[in-house]
Amino acid sequence: MRQSLFIILATTLIKADIHNELRKKRKMQRPVRFEHLYFNDHIMRDIGLQSDGFAIGEKYPPAVKAKRTVRHLRHLYYAKIKT
């Protein structure tokens, strides 16, 4: 089943918007390094730190977030009560 041109366009525009937001956030924030807590990598990831001590910025790449947003918007559109 082929996707509609509008869905492809919406996904592309949402990806661009997410990328732009991430770029602005990275520009405004300077990476902060936390003191090494001597935990293993899994515990540090659970509390939001990478293994080198920097905070984890985003959990999912923009493409995944855009697909989920479009899926959610499509679900809302089809769930509307048509009167």
N, C-alpha and C positions, 0 to 999 in steps of 0.2 A: 504494500500500500504506500503510495507516494504522498509525501507531505505537501500541504498547500504552500503556495508562494508566500502568503501572508505569515504563516507560521515560521517559515525559514527567515523571513525578513525580521519578524519579532525577535526570534532567537539571536540573530546577528546584532540587532540594536541593543538588546539586553546585555549581551556579551561586551559590547563596546561601552555601555554605561557602567557595568561592573568594573571593567578594566580602568576606566577613567576615575571612578571612586577610589579604587585601590592605589592608583598613581598619586592622587591628591593626598590620601592618607599617609602614604610612605614619604611624600615630600614634607608634610607637616611634622611627622614624628621622627625622632632620631632613635635608632635601635638602642635599647638599654640592656646591658648585660648584668645578669644577676650572679651573685656569688655561687660557686658550685656547691650544691647541697649534698653531694656524694650519694645520690640515689641512683637506681638503675634507670635506663632510658625509658622504660614503660611508665614508671611513676612520674618522671619528669614530664613526659608527654601528657599524662593525665592532669597535671597541675598547670599545663600550658607553657612549658619550657622545652626548648630543643636541648639536645645533649651538650651543646657548647655553651649553654647558659642564656641564650637570647630567647625572647618571647616568640611564640608561634603566631605568625600573622594571620593567615587564613588557613582553614582546614581543608577546603575544597577549592580546586581551580575554577576560574571564571566560567569555563565551558560547562562544567557540571552544575554550577549554580544557575546559569542561564537556562539550561534544559529543565531543571526543577521548577524555576519560576514560570516558564512557558507552560509546563505541564499543570501547574497549579492554576494559572490563569485560564487555561483551556477547561479545566475541571469546573471552575467557577462559572464560566460562560455556559457550559452545557447543563449546569445544575440550576440555572435561573428558571423560574417558573414563567412560562410563556403564556401571557394573557391577552 
